[in-house]
C-alpha cells in the first residue's frame, strides 16, 4: 500500500509541476488552449497554443498525468489538433526553413 501511495504522490507532484508550466505559458501568451496526445511508452504530449499564436509542448510520463495537468491549469482542451485550433498557430521563418530542410533532407 505504501508503494501505491508513493506512486500516487509522485504522479500528483508531476501533474502539479506541469500545470504550473502550462499556466506560465498561458500567462506569457495571453491565454492558451491545449491538446493531449498519447505518444507511446514515453507518455503523452501536451500541445499548447497561445492566444498570440505562440506554441509549445510538454511531455508527461502518462496520459493520466497529462490530463490532470491540463485540468489543474484550467485551459481549454481539444480532442484533436485540427480545424480552428490548429489555425491559431503562428509560424515564423525558422519553422518554415526547418520544415523545408526536413523535406530537402537537411
N, C-alpha and C positions, 0 to 999 in steps of 0.2 A: 504494500500500500504506500509506503514512503517513497518508493521509486516512482510510482504514478504521480504522486504529489509533486515530486521534483520536476518531472517532465512537464506537468501542467503549469507549474510556476515558471519554468524556463520559457515555455510557449507564450505564456501571458506577458512576460517581460519582452520577448522578441516582438510580439504584436504591438505592445505599447511603444517600443522604440520606433518601429516602422510607422505607427500612427503619428508620432512626433515629426518624423521626416516628411511624411505626406502633408501634414499641417504646415510645416515650414515652407514646402514647395508651394502650397496653395497661397500662403501669405505673400510670398515673393512674386507670384504671378497673378494676383488679383482674383484668386479663387482657382479651383481645379475640379476636374472630373477624372474618373479613372475606369479601368477595366482590369479584371483579374484573369490571367490565362495560365492554365496548367502547362508546365514545361518539362514534365517527366520527373526523373529521380531528383533533379535539382530543386524541385518545388513548384513555385508559382511566380509569375512575373506580374507586377503591378505597373501598368502603363498609366502615366499621368499626363494630362493635357491642361495647361493653364488657360485662364480666360484671355491672356495676352498672346496665345498661340504657342508659347514655350512648352516644351515637353521633356519628359524624362521617364525613367523607370527604376524600379526597385525589385529585388528578388527576395522572396520569402521562402523559408525552408519547407513550407507546405501550403496547399490551397486554403486549409482551415485557418492558418495564421494570417495569410494574406487577407482573407475575408474579414477576420476580426479587426485587422489593422485599418482597413478602409471604413469599416463600421465605426470604429472609435474616432477616426478622423472627421467623420461627418460629410465626406464628399459624396457627390452623386456617382453611382457606379453603373456602368453599362454592361450589357450581356456580351456585346461584341465590339470590335474596333472597326466600325464602318459607318457609312452614312454621315449625318451631320456631326457626329462626334469626331470622326476621323478628319473631316473637313476643317475642324478648328485648328489643326496643327499647322504651324508656320515653319516652313523650311527655308534655310538660308543657302548661301553659295557653298558653304562647307558640305552640307548634306548632299546637294546636287553633284558636287565634284566627287564626293565619296561614292555615291550611287553610280556615277558614270565610271569611276575607277573599278568598281566591282564588275560592271558589265564588260569592261575592256580588259579585265584580268589584272588590274593594278592594285 
